[in-house]
Amino acid sequence: MSERKVLTKYYPPDFDPSKLGRSRTKSTGPKKLATVRLMAPFSMKCTHCGEFIYKGRKFNARKETSDEKYYNITIYRFYIRCTRCSGEITFKTDPKNMDYECERGAKRNFEPWREAKLAEETEEERLDRLEREEAEHDAMKELETKVLDAKTEMAIADALDEIRSRNARIEKADREGTRTDVADVAEVVDDQRRRQEEDDAEAARRAFQRSSLPDLMEEAIEDEDWDDAPVTATPAPTFEKRAKPKNQFGAALGIKKKQPTPDLPAKTMLAAPAAAPQPLLAGYGSDSD
């Protein structure tokens, strides 16, 4: 009986191992892809049926090694199918942006690197944007700017009116033949204005004097008299306790109060002594009968 576990094998004397060859058949069909389990790396929308596939959904994907490389980093491609219409969706790795790139079958909802590219701006653009944001959000500053602009416009309008009036005076003086120097005219105008302001101040002062309080005939006390005056002690105030009258609420309501009975005077006279009782059989058995 042979052994159950054969540890040694029989090789004939004419065995030639060099004559043994391994025949490998080359596959002529498509390259077989490895199947891996993965989750959707980003939220996407299927272009076939419009189904939304959210980030983190699990799929059985086919993994393929592409011929593309980024700085000697291999780029992998994954194939998944839509959960609604079974349409094929393809995306691959993106080492440049440290993310994934959707190729076909779906459209990515948000691509962060595009937002980063749009966010890139120069220093001048950044300063302009900050100034615009501050101007939009600072309402008080905007109000102050409007007030300053209004004051500036008013000052400009006053200056224009003054220039026009001065030109009119010069033209009038030219027509009348009594033209004076512009500086003299300005001095005259300033003097008139100063004189008018002084007159207004004087009139206001007189009006305030007339409307002031009348004199109360108060006598001024000199310091010397105050020092010579004897110091008298002020008496301490005294307080007297008074009973507070009671409010007659009953009289207001029409309730008559019962008057107390006056006390009777004490009896000064003594009561007369009572007469002695007369016996009923006083004369019974006497000899008068």
C-alpha positions in Angstrom: 0.0 0.0 0.0 1.4 3.4 -1.0 1.9 6.3 1.3 -0.8 8.8 1.7 1.6 11.8 1.6 4.3 11.4 -1.0 7.4 13.3 0.1 9.6 12.2 -2.8 8.9 11.7 -6.4 10.4 9.4 -8.9 12.6 10.8 -11.7 13.6 8.4 -14.4 17.3 8.1 -15.3 16.8 9.7 -18.7 14.9 12.8 -17.3 16.1 16.1 -18.8 14.7 19.2 -17.1 15.9 21.5 -19.9 13.4 20.0 -22.2 10.5 21.1 -20.0 9.1 24.5 -21.2 6.2 26.6 -19.8 3.8 27.5 -22.6 1.9 30.8 -21.8 -1.0 31.8 -24.0 -1.2 35.5 -24.8 -4.6 36.9 -24.3 -5.9 38.7 -27.4 -9.0 40.2 -25.7 -9.3 43.5 -23.8 -7.2 44.1 -20.8 -8.9 42.9 -17.6 -9.5 45.7 -15.0 -9.3 45.2 -11.3 -12.6 45.8 -9.4 -12.3 47.9 -6.3 -14.8 49.2 -3.7 -14.8 53.0 -3.4 -16.9 56.0 -2.5 -17.7 58.9 -4.8 -15.0 61.5 -4.1 -17.3 64.4 -5.0 -20.9 65.2 -5.7 -21.9 64.9 -9.4 -24.9 65.0 -11.7 -25.4 62.3 -14.3 -25.6 63.8 -17.8 -27.7 60.9 -19.1 -30.7 61.1 -16.7 -29.9 64.0 -14.4 -29.6 61.9 -11.2 -27.6 63.5 -8.4 -24.9 61.3 -6.9 -23.6 62.7 -3.6 -20.2 62.5 -2.2 -19.6 59.3 -0.1 -21.8 56.9 -2.0 -20.3 53.5 -2.4 -19.7 51.9 -5.8 -18.0 48.8 -7.2 -15.6 50.5 -9.6 -13.2 49.2 -12.2 -9.7 50.6 -11.7 -7.4 51.3 -14.7 -3.8 52.6 -14.8 -3.6 55.2 -17.4 -0.5 56.2 -19.4 -0.6 59.7 -18.1 1.8 60.8 -15.4 2.3 64.0 -13.4 5.9 64.4 -12.2 6.3 60.6 -12.3 3.1 60.1 -10.3 0.8 57.5 -11.8 -2.7 58.7 -12.7 -5.5 56.2 -12.2 -8.9 56.1 -13.9 -12.1 54.7 -12.4 -15.3 53.5 -14.0 -18.6 53.5 -12.2 -22.3 53.3 -13.3 -25.2 55.6 -12.5 -27.5 54.2 -9.8 -30.6 55.2 -11.9 -29.9 54.7 -15.6 -26.7 52.5 -15.3 -24.8 55.0 -17.5 -21.0 54.8 -17.4 -19.2 57.6 -15.5 -15.5 58.0 -15.7 -13.2 60.1 -13.4 -9.5 60.0 -12.7 -7.0 61.2 -10.1 -5.6 64.8 -10.3 -2.3 65.0 -8.4 -1.8 68.6 -9.5 -4.8 69.9 -7.5 -4.8 66.9 -5.0 -8.3 66.0 -6.1 -10.3 64.1 -8.8 -11.3 65.2 -12.3 -14.5 64.1 -13.9 -14.0 63.0 -17.5 -17.4 61.9 -19.0 -20.8 60.6 -18.1 -21.3 63.2 -15.3 -20.8 66.8 -14.4 -19.2 67.9 -11.1 -21.3 70.3 -9.1 -18.3 72.3 -7.6 -14.7 72.4 -8.6 -12.6 74.1 -5.8 -9.5 74.8 -8.0 -11.6 76.9 -10.3 -12.7 78.9 -7.4 -9.1 79.3 -6.3 -8.1 80.5 -9.8 -10.9 83.1 -9.7 -9.8 84.2 -6.2 -6.3 85.0 -7.4 -6.0 88.7 -7.7 -3.3 91.3 -7.7 -2.5 93.6 -4.8 -4.2 96.6 -6.4 -7.4 94.7 -7.2 -7.4 93.4 -3.6 -7.0 96.9 -2.2 -9.8 98.2 -4.5 -12.1 95.4 -3.4 -11.4 96.1 0.3 -12.1 99.8 -0.2 -15.4 99.0 -2.0 -16.5 96.6 0.8 -15.6 99.1 3.5 -17.5 101.8 1.6 -20.6 99.6 1.2 -20.7 98.4 4.8 -19.7 101.6 6.6 -23.0 103.6 6.6 -21.7 106.3 9.0 -18.7 106.9 6.8 -21.0 107.2 3.7 -23.2 109.7 5.6 -20.1 111.8 6.6 -19.0 111.8 3.0 -22.4 113.0 1.8 -22.3 115.8 4.4 -18.8 116.9 3.4 -19.8 116.9 -0.3 -22.8 119.0 0.5 -20.7 121.5 2.4 -18.2 121.6 -0.4 -20.9 122.3 -2.9 -22.3 125.1 -0.8 -18.9 126.7 -0.4 -18.4 126.5 -4.1 -21.8 128.0 -4.8 -21.1 130.9 -2.3 -17.7 131.6 -3.9 -19.3 131.7 -7.4 -22.0 134.1 -6.1 -19.4 136.3 -4.6 -17.4 136.3 -7.8 -20.5 137.1 -9.9 -21.5 140.0 -7.6 -17.9 141.4 -7.7 -17.9 141.2 -11.5 -21.3 142.9 -11.6 -20.0 145.8 -9.4 -16.9 146.1 -11.5 -19.0 146.3 -14.7 -21.3 148.8 -13.1 -18.4 150.9 -12.0 -16.9 150.7 -15.5 -20.2 151.9 -17.0 -20.5 154.8 -14.5 -16.8 155.7 -14.9 -16.1 155.4 -11.1 -14.2 152.1 -11.1 -12.0 151.4 -8.1 -9.5 148.8 -7.5 -10.7 145.3 -6.8 -8.7 145.3 -3.5 -10.4 148.5 -2.4 -13.8 147.1 -3.1 -13.0 143.9 -1.1 -11.9 146.1 1.8 -15.0 148.1 1.7 -17.2 145.0 1.6 -15.3 143.5 4.6 -15.7 146.8 6.5 -19.4 146.8 5.9 -19.7 143.2 6.9 -17.7 143.8 10.1 -19.8 146.9 10.9 -23.0 145.0 10.4 -21.8 142.2 12.7 -20.9 144.7 15.4 -24.4 146.4 15.1 -26.1 143.0 15.4 -24.0 142.1 18.5 -24.9 145.4 20.2 -28.6 145.0 19.5 -28.5 141.5 20.9 -26.7 142.8 24.1 -29.3 145.5 24.6 -32.2 143.1 24.1 -30.7 140.7 26.7 -30.3 143.6 29.1 -33.9 144.7 28.8 -35.2 141.1 29.2 -33.0 140.4 32.3 -34.5 140.0 35.8 -35.3 143.2 37.7 -33.1 144.3 40.6 -34.3 142.7 43.9 -32.7 145.6 45.9 -30.2 143.3 47.4 -27.7 144.9 49.7 -24.1 144.0 49.2 -22.3 142.9 52.4 -18.8 144.0 52.7 -16.2 141.6 54.0 -15.2 143.9 56.9 -18.7 144.2 58.2 -19.1 140.4 57.9 -15.9 139.9 59.9 -16.9 142.4 62.7 -20.4 141.0 63.1 -20.8 138.9 66.3 -21.5 135.3 65.8 -24.8 134.3 67.4 -25.6 130.7 68.2 -28.6 129.4 66.3 -31.1 127.9 68.7 -31.8 124.3 68.2 -35.1 123.5 66.6 -37.8 122.1 68.8 -40.6 119.7 67.6 -44.1 119.4 69.2 -46.0 116.2 68.8 -49.5 116.8 67.5 -52.3 114.2 67.2 -53.3 113.7 63.6 -57.1 114.2 63.1 -58.9 111.1 62.1 -60.8 111.0 58.9 -64.6 110.6 59.3 -65.3 107.9 56.7 -68.6 107.0 58.3 -70.0 110.5 57.9 -69.0 110.5 54.3 -70.9 107.2 53.8 -74.0 108.5 55.8 -73.4 106.2 58.8 -74.4 107.8 62.1 -72.0 107.1 65.0 -73.6 105.9 68.2 -73.2 108.6 70.9 -71.8 107.4 74.2 -74.1 107.6 77.2 -73.0 110.2 79.7 -71.9 108.9 83.1 -74.4 109.3 85.9 -73.4 111.5 88.9 -72.6 109.6 92.1 -75.3 109.4 94.7 -74.6 111.8 97.5 -77.7 111.1 99.5 -78.1 108.0 101.6 -81.2 105.9 101.1 -83.9 106.3 103.9 -84.0 103.3 106.3 -86.8 100.9 105.6 -89.8 100.8 108.0 -89.9 97.9 110.4 -92.5 95.3 109.5 -95.6 95.4 111.7 -96.6 92.0 113.0 -100.1 90.8 111.9 -101.1 89.4 115.3 -99.8 92.3 117.4 -103.0 92.8 119.5 -104.0 89.2 119.6 -104.6 88.0 123.3 -104.6 91.5 124.8 -107.1 92.5 127.4 -108.4 95.4 125.4 -111.0 93.2 123.8 
